[in-house]
Amino acid sequence: MNTDEAMQRARKEFGPPRPAASTQEPEHDFLTAEELATMWRCTKRQITNQAAAGNIPGAFRVGKYWRFHRKKLFSAA
């Protein structure tokens, strides 16, 4: 089996390739719980629980949603 046949077989089995995650820094100064969970490779629930416990610097609530100051998060590291 050559490379082209292998690629076609993989596409049939697994679907089209997904784009790689962006390595560029976002333009905004705040992160959502979902964005932070993706960066730290954990669940959104773990992020919100730790924020509620006061363990994440720069965490604050906007209504029912958590937001995180980018500069405070990464200056504490």
N, CA, C and O atoms as a GROMACS GRO file, in nm:
protein
  308
    1MET      N    1   0.086  -0.118   0.000
    1MET     CA    2   0.000   0.000   0.000
    1MET      C    3   0.091   0.123   0.000
    1MET      O    4   0.179   0.136   0.084
    2ASN      N    5   0.067   0.213  -0.095
    2ASN     CA    6   0.149   0.335  -0.098
    2ASN      C    7   0.088   0.443  -0.008
    2ASN      O    8  -0.019   0.424   0.050
    3THR      N    9   0.158   0.554   0.001
    3THR     CA   10   0.118   0.661   0.092
    3THR      C   11  -0.019   0.718   0.058
    3THR      O   12  -0.099   0.746   0.148
    4ASP      N   13  -0.047   0.738  -0.071
    4ASP     CA   14  -0.176   0.794  -0.112
    4ASP      C   15  -0.292   0.702  -0.073
    4ASP      O   16  -0.396   0.749  -0.026
    5GLU      N   17  -0.273   0.574  -0.093
    5GLU     CA   18  -0.378   0.479  -0.056
    5GLU      C   19  -0.400   0.478   0.095
    5GLU      O   20  -0.513   0.468   0.142
    6ALA      N   21  -0.292   0.488   0.170
    6ALA     CA   22  -0.303   0.491   0.316
    6ALA      C   23  -0.378   0.616   0.363
    6ALA      O   24  -0.460   0.609   0.454
    7MET      N   25  -0.348   0.729   0.300
    7MET     CA   26  -0.418   0.853   0.337
    7MET      C   27  -0.566   0.844   0.304
    7MET      O   28  -0.650   0.886   0.384
    8GLN      N   29  -0.600   0.789   0.189
    8GLN     CA   30  -0.741   0.775   0.151
    8GLN      C   31  -0.814   0.682   0.248
    8GLN      O   32  -0.927   0.709   0.287
    9ARG      N   33  -0.748   0.574   0.286
    9ARG     CA   34  -0.809   0.480   0.380
    9ARG      C   35  -0.830   0.546   0.517
    9ARG      O   36  -0.934   0.527   0.580
   10ALA      N   37  -0.731   0.622   0.562
   10ALA     CA   38  -0.743   0.692   0.690
   10ALA      C   39  -0.855   0.794   0.687
   10ALA      O   40  -0.930   0.807   0.784
   11ARG      N   41  -0.869   0.867   0.576
   11ARG     CA   42  -0.978   0.966   0.565
   11ARG      C   43  -1.114   0.899   0.570
   11ARG      O   44  -1.208   0.953   0.629
   12LYS      N   45  -1.126   0.781   0.507
   12LYS     CA   46  -1.253   0.708   0.512
   12LYS      C   47  -1.284   0.664   0.654
   12LYS      O   48  -1.398   0.673   0.699
   13GLU      N   49  -1.182   0.617   0.725
   13GLU     CA   50  -1.202   0.568   0.862
   13GLU      C   51  -1.224   0.679   0.963
   13GLU      O   52  -1.313   0.671   1.047
   14PHE      N   53  -1.141   0.782   0.956
   14PHE     CA   54  -1.139   0.884   1.061
   14PHE      C   55  -1.190   1.021   1.019
   14PHE      O   56  -1.201   1.110   1.104
   15GLY      N   57  -1.222   1.041   0.894
   15GLY     CA   58  -1.268   1.171   0.847
   15GLY      C   59  -1.151   1.260   0.807
   15GLY      O   60  -1.036   1.217   0.815
   16PRO      N   61  -1.179   1.383   0.765
   16PRO     CA   62  -1.071   1.471   0.720
   16PRO      C   63  -0.982   1.514   0.837
   16PRO      O   64  -1.026   1.515   0.952
   17PRO      N   65  -0.857   1.548   0.808
   17PRO     CA   66  -0.768   1.593   0.915
   17PRO      C   67  -0.817   1.723   0.976
   17PRO      O   68  -0.870   1.809   0.907
   18ARG      N   69  -0.797   1.737   1.107
   18ARG     CA   70  -0.836   1.861   1.177
   18ARG      C   71  -0.719   1.958   1.178
   18ARG      O   72  -0.604   1.915   1.184
   19PRO      N   73  -0.746   2.088   1.173
   19PRO     CA   74  -0.636   2.184   1.180
   19PRO      C   75  -0.568   2.180   1.316
   19PRO      O   76  -0.632   2.149   1.417
   20ALA      N   77  -0.442   2.211   1.318
   20ALA     CA   78  -0.367   2.216   1.443
   20ALA      C   79  -0.417   2.332   1.529
   20ALA      O   80  -0.467   2.431   1.476
   21ALA      N   81  -0.403   2.319   1.659
   21ALA     CA   82  -0.442   2.426   1.751
   21ALA      C   83  -0.357   2.550   1.725
   21ALA      O   84  -0.238   2.539   1.695
   22SER      N   85  -0.417   2.663   1.736
   22SER     CA   86  -0.347   2.788   1.712
   22SER      C   87  -0.246   2.815   1.823
   22SER      O   88  -0.276   2.796   1.941
   23THR      N   89  -0.127   2.858   1.784
   23THR     CA   90  -0.025   2.891   1.883
   23THR      C   91  -0.014   3.042   1.901
   23THR      O   92   0.069   3.090   1.979
   24GLN      N   93  -0.096   3.118   1.829
   24GLN     CA   94  -0.091   3.263   1.841
   24GLN      C   95  -0.163   3.308   1.968
   24GLN      O   96  -0.261   3.246   2.011
   25GLU      N   97  -0.112   3.416   2.026
   25GLU     CA   98  -0.176   3.474   2.143
   25GLU      C   99  -0.304   3.547   2.100
   25GLU      O  100  -0.301   3.621   2.002
   26PRO      N  101  -0.414   3.527   2.171
   26PRO     CA  102  -0.536   3.602   2.139
   26PRO      C  103  -0.518   3.751   2.164
   26PRO      O  104  -0.428   3.792   2.237
   27GLU      N  105  -0.604   3.830   2.104
   27GLU     CA  106  -0.595   3.975   2.113
   27GLU      C  107  -0.648   4.031   2.245
   27GLU      O  108  -0.609   4.141   2.284
   28HIS      N  109  -0.733   3.960   2.314
   28HIS     CA  110  -0.799   4.013   2.433
   28HIS      C  111  -0.719   3.987   2.560
   28HIS      O  112  -0.630   3.902   2.561
   29ASP      N  113  -0.751   4.061   2.666
   29ASP     CA  114  -0.678   4.053   2.793
   29ASP      C  115  -0.736   3.952   2.891
   29ASP      O  116  -0.679   3.928   2.997
   30PHE      N  117  -0.850   3.894   2.857
   30PHE     CA  118  -0.918   3.802   2.947
   30PHE      C  119  -0.938   3.667   2.880
   30PHE      O  120  -0.951   3.658   2.758
   31LEU      N  121  -0.940   3.563   2.960
   31LEU     CA  122  -0.966   3.427   2.911
   31LEU      C  123  -1.096   3.377   2.973
   31LEU      O  124  -1.132   3.416   3.084
   32THR      N  125  -1.166   3.292   2.900
   32THR     CA  126  -1.283   3.223   2.956
   32THR      C  127  -1.234   3.097   3.026
   32THR      O  128  -1.119   3.057   3.010
   33ALA      N  129  -1.322   3.035   3.103
   33ALA     CA  130  -1.286   2.910   3.171
   33ALA      C  131  -1.253   2.802   3.069
   33ALA      O  132  -1.164   2.720   3.091
   34GLU      N  133  -1.325   2.800   2.959
   34GLU     CA  134  -1.301   2.701   2.855
   34GLU      C  135  -1.164   2.721   2.789
   34GLU      O  136  -1.092   2.625   2.764
   35GLU      N  137  -1.128   2.847   2.761
   35GLU     CA  138  -0.997   2.875   2.702
   35GLU      C  139  -0.884   2.836   2.797
   35GLU      O  140  -0.784   2.778   2.754
   36LEU      N  141  -0.901   2.867   2.924
   36LEU     CA  142  -0.798   2.834   3.023
   36LEU      C  143  -0.787   2.682   3.040
   36LEU      O  144  -0.676   2.630   3.054
   37ALA      N  145  -0.899   2.613   3.040
   37ALA     CA  146  -0.898   2.467   3.052
   37ALA      C  147  -0.825   2.404   2.933
   37ALA      O  148  -0.753   2.306   2.949
   38THR      N  149  -0.844   2.459   2.815
   38THR     CA  150  -0.774   2.409   2.697
   38THR      C  151  -0.624   2.431   2.710
   38THR      O  152  -0.545   2.343   2.679
   39MET      N  153  -0.586   2.549   2.756
   39MET     CA  154  -0.443   2.580   2.772
   39MET      C  155  -0.378   2.491   2.878
   39MET      O  156  -0.265   2.446   2.859
   40TRP      N  157  -0.446   2.467   2.987
   40TRP     CA  158  -0.391   2.390   3.098
   40TRP      C  159  -0.422   2.241   3.088
   40TRP      O  160  -0.382   2.163   3.175
   41ARG      N  161  -0.492   2.202   2.983
   41ARG     CA  162  -0.526   2.061   2.957
   41ARG      C  163  -0.597   1.995   3.074
   41ARG      O  164  -0.556   1.892   3.126
   42CYS      N  165  -0.706   2.060   3.114
   42CYS     CA  166  -0.791   2.004   3.219
   42CYS      C  167  -0.935   2.037   3.182
   42CYS      O  168  -0.961   2.090   3.074
   43THR      N  169  -1.029   2.006   3.269
   43THR     CA  170  -1.169   2.032   3.237
   43THR      C  171  -1.212   2.172   3.281
   43THR      O  172  -1.150   2.234   3.368
   44LYS      N  173  -1.317   2.219   3.219
   44LYS     CA  174  -1.373   2.349   3.255
   44LYS      C  175  -1.422   2.348   3.400
   44LYS      O  176  -1.411   2.447   3.471
   45ARG      N  177  -1.475   2.236   3.442
   45ARG     CA  178  -1.525   2.223   3.579
   45ARG      C  179  -1.410   2.236   3.681
   45ARG      O  180  -1.428   2.298   3.786
   46GLN      N  181  -1.295   2.178   3.650
   46GLN     CA  182  -1.180   2.191   3.740
   46GLN      C  183  -1.138   2.337   3.752
   46GLN      O  184  -1.104   2.384   3.860
   47ILE      N  185  -1.140   2.409   3.641
   47ILE     CA  186  -1.104   2.551   3.641
   47ILE      C  187  -1.202   2.630   3.726
   47ILE      O  188  -1.160   2.709   3.811
   48THR      N  189  -1.332   2.609   3.706
   48THR     CA  190  -1.430   2.687   3.781
   48THR      C  191  -1.428   2.652   3.931
   48THR      O  192  -1.447   2.740   4.015
   49ASN      N  193  -1.404   2.526   3.964
   49ASN     CA  194  -1.394   2.488   4.105
   49ASN      C  195  -1.274   2.554   4.171
   49ASN      O  196  -1.284   2.605   4.283
   50GLN      N  197  -1.160   2.554   4.103
   50GLN     CA  198  -1.040   2.616   4.158
   50GLN      C  199  -1.056   2.768   4.168
   50GLN      O  200  -1.007   2.830   4.262
   51ALA      N  201  -1.123   2.828   4.070
   51ALA     CA  202  -1.148   2.972   4.076
   51ALA      C  203  -1.237   3.007   4.194
   51ALA      O  204  -1.211   3.104   4.266
   52ALA      N  205  -1.341   2.929   4.216
   52ALA     CA  206  -1.433   2.952   4.328
   52ALA      C  207  -1.361   2.935   4.462
   52ALA      O  208  -1.395   3.001   4.560
   53ALA      N  209  -1.262   2.848   4.466
   53ALA     CA  210  -1.186   2.826   4.589
   53ALA      C  211  -1.079   2.932   4.610
   53ALA      O  212  -1.014   2.936   4.715
   54GLY      N  213  -1.060   3.020   4.510
   54GLY     CA  214  -0.962   3.127   4.523
   54GLY      C  215  -0.820   3.086   4.488
   54GLY      O  216  -0.724   3.154   4.526
   55ASN      N  217  -0.805   2.974   4.416
   55ASN     CA  218  -0.673   2.922   4.385
   55ASN      C  219  -0.615   2.970   4.251
   55ASN      O  220  -0.502   2.936   4.217
   56ILE      N  221  -0.692   3.047   4.175
   56ILE     CA  222  -0.643   3.097   4.046
   56ILE      C  223  -0.636   3.248   4.054
   56ILE      O  224  -0.739   3.314   4.070
   57PRO      N  225  -0.516   3.306   4.042
   57PRO     CA  226  -0.503   3.453   4.050
   57PRO      C  227  -0.568   3.520   3.930
   57PRO      O  228  -0.562   3.469   3.818
   58GLY      N  229  -0.631   3.632   3.954
   58GLY     CA  230  -0.693   3.708   3.845
   58GLY      C  231  -0.829   3.657   3.802
   58GLY      O  232  -0.880   3.698   3.698
   59ALA      N  233  -0.889   3.566   3.880
   59ALA     CA  234  -1.020   3.512   3.847
   59ALA      C  235  -1.130   3.603   3.900
   59ALA      O  236  -1.122   3.653   4.012
   60PHE      N  237  -1.232   3.626   3.819
   60PHE     CA  238  -1.348   3.703   3.864
   60PHE      C  239  -1.470   3.657   3.786
   60PHE      O  240  -1.459   3.595   3.681
   61ARG      N  241  -1.586   3.690   3.841
   61ARG     CA  242  -1.711   3.648   3.778
   61ARG      C  243  -1.777   3.764   3.706
   61ARG      O  244  -1.774   3.878   3.751
   62VAL      N  245  -1.837   3.731   3.593
   62VAL     CA  246  -1.925   3.822   3.520
   62VAL      C  247  -2.058   3.749   3.510
   62VAL      O  248  -2.077   3.665   3.423
   63GLY      N  249  -2.149   3.783   3.602
   63GLY     CA  250  -2.274   3.708   3.610
   63GLY      C  251  -2.243   3.566   3.656
   63GLY      O  252  -2.185   3.546   3.762
   64LYS      N  253  -2.283   3.469   3.577
   64LYS     CA  254  -2.255   3.330   3.614
   64LYS      C  255  -2.129   3.275   3.548
   64LYS      O  256  -2.096   3.158   3.566
   65TYR      N  257  -2.058   3.357   3.473
   65TYR     CA  258  -1.940   3.313   3.399
   65TYR      C  259  -1.810   3.359   3.465
   65TYR      O  260  -1.804   3.470   3.519
   66TRP      N  261  -1.709   3.274   3.462
   66TRP     CA  262  -1.577   3.309   3.514
   66TRP      C  263  -1.492   3.367   3.403
   66TRP      O  264  -1.496   3.321   3.288
   67ARG      N  265  -1.414   3.469   3.438
   67ARG     CA  266  -1.315   3.528   3.347
   67ARG      C  267  -1.183   3.535   3.422
   67ARG      O  268  -1.180   3.538   3.545
   68PHE      N  269  -1.074   3.539   3.347
   68PHE     CA  270  -0.941   3.534   3.407
   68PHE      C  271  -0.851   3.637   3.340
   68PHE      O  272  -0.839   3.640   3.218
   69HIS      N  273  -0.788   3.722   3.422
   69HIS     CA  274  -0.694   3.822   3.371
   69HIS      C  275  -0.570   3.750   3.319
   69HIS      O  276  -0.503   3.679   3.394
   70ARG      N  277  -0.541   3.766   3.192
   70ARG     CA  278  -0.427   3.699   3.130
   70ARG      C  279  -0.295   3.739   3.198
   70ARG      O  280  -0.213   3.652   3.230
   71LYS      N  281  -0.274   3.868   3.222
   71LYS     CA  282  -0.147   3.915   3.280
   71LYS      C  283  -0.130   3.863   3.422
   71LYS      O  284  -0.019   3.824   3.460
   72LYS      N  285  -0.235   3.862   3.501
   72LYS     CA  286  -0.225   3.814   3.639
   72LYS      C  287  -0.199   3.664   3.644
   72LYS      O  288  -0.127   3.616   3.731
   73LEU      N  289  -0.258   3.591   3.551
   73LEU     CA  290  -0.237   3.446   3.547
   73LEU      C  291  -0.091   3.412   3.519
   73LEU      O  292  -0.031   3.328   3.586
   74PHE      N  293  -0.035   3.478   3.420
   74PHE     CA  294   0.098   3.440   3.375
   74PHE      C  295   0.210   3.515   3.444
   74PHE      O  296   0.326   3.477   3.432
   75SER      N  297   0.177   3.622   3.517
   75SER     CA  298   0.281   3.688   3.595
   75SER      C  299   0.302   3.614   3.728
   75SER      O  300   0.407   3.628   3.791
   76ALA      N  301   0.204   3.535   3.770
   76ALA     CA  302   0.215   3.459   3.894
   76ALA      C  303   0.297   3.332   3.874
   76ALA      O  304   0.342   3.270   3.970
   77ALA      N  305   0.316   3.294   3.749
   77ALA     CA  306   0.387   3.167   3.720
   77ALA      C  307   0.536   3.177   3.741
   77ALA      O  308   0.608   3.079   3.721
   0.00000   0.00000   0.00000
